[in-house]
Amino acid sequence: MNNSWFSQLVHIDDENRSEVKVDKLIDGWKWFKDSKRLDDVMDFFARYVKKLHPDRYYKKTLQVDWGTLFLDMIGPSDIAYVICLIKNSMHIWTRVDMDGDQEGGTNKARPLFTSCEGKNRKFGETIWNKDGMAYFKRGVNAWKPLFKDEALKLELSNAWEEWSSTKGQK
């Protein structure tokens, strides 16, 4: 994983990163809708999912096909991937590592789904373990119905437009 790209996606100084409800997001947006907390989903999209692609990608897409919705530019795998990235390291961000300042500390927090220690990277192989891949697939399957159902997609897109023009401007 490219650390500079990851640090741009999840800023070190981002106070809200530990507030992301990854275990709710991985199961789709229905809980947020039912709980009247769609703002959490919109904030997640703006703060994290939008950063998967550079701004020039969105600009170019809109120039080619004006009126394209944000949800047309991302997919369920994008959302699931970002959720997995956050879940993978969230416990490291929130944990107070007692051995961090001591020499020879071996009790450091490790990522949940990835480990590159002692492995040579090989083309076509992933560093994600089985739990990470299962978590990712769970997310893709949970978000896929939204992208297949045009009425739901339009509903979430309208919520995105409303949120981005009001609360997203802060």
C-alpha positions, 0 to 999 in steps of 0.5 A: 500500500502506498503510504503517501496515497493512504495518508492523503486519503485518511489525514493524520490530523483528521479528527473525524477519522475515529468517528467513521462508523465502518461496521455500519457502513460496510452493511450499506446505507439503509441503517443510516437512512432508517436512523435519519443519519444520511449526513454521516454517509454524505460526510464519509463520501466527501471526506474519504470516497471522493479522494479515491480519484483525483479532482481532475477525474471528476472534472473531466467526467463532468466535461464529457458528460455534464449532469453525471451524478457523483454516484455514477463516478464511483461504485460499490467496490470504491466504497467498500475499499475505503471502508476496508482501508479505514477498518484495517488501521482504525484500531492503530489510530485510536490505541494508545501504544504504551510501548511506542516510546520505549526501545525494543517495544514489540507490542505495537498494534498491527493492521487487521487485514494486511501484513507485508512483513517477511514477504516479497511483493509479487505481481498479481498477489494481494497483501490483504488476508482472507478476513480483509477480502471477506470484509471487502466482499461483504461491503461490495455486496451490501452497496451493490443493490443501491447502484443497481436500483435507479430509484435508490441511487437517485434518492441518495444522489439527491441527498448528496446534492442537498448535503453538498450544497448546505452542510458540505460547504463547511 
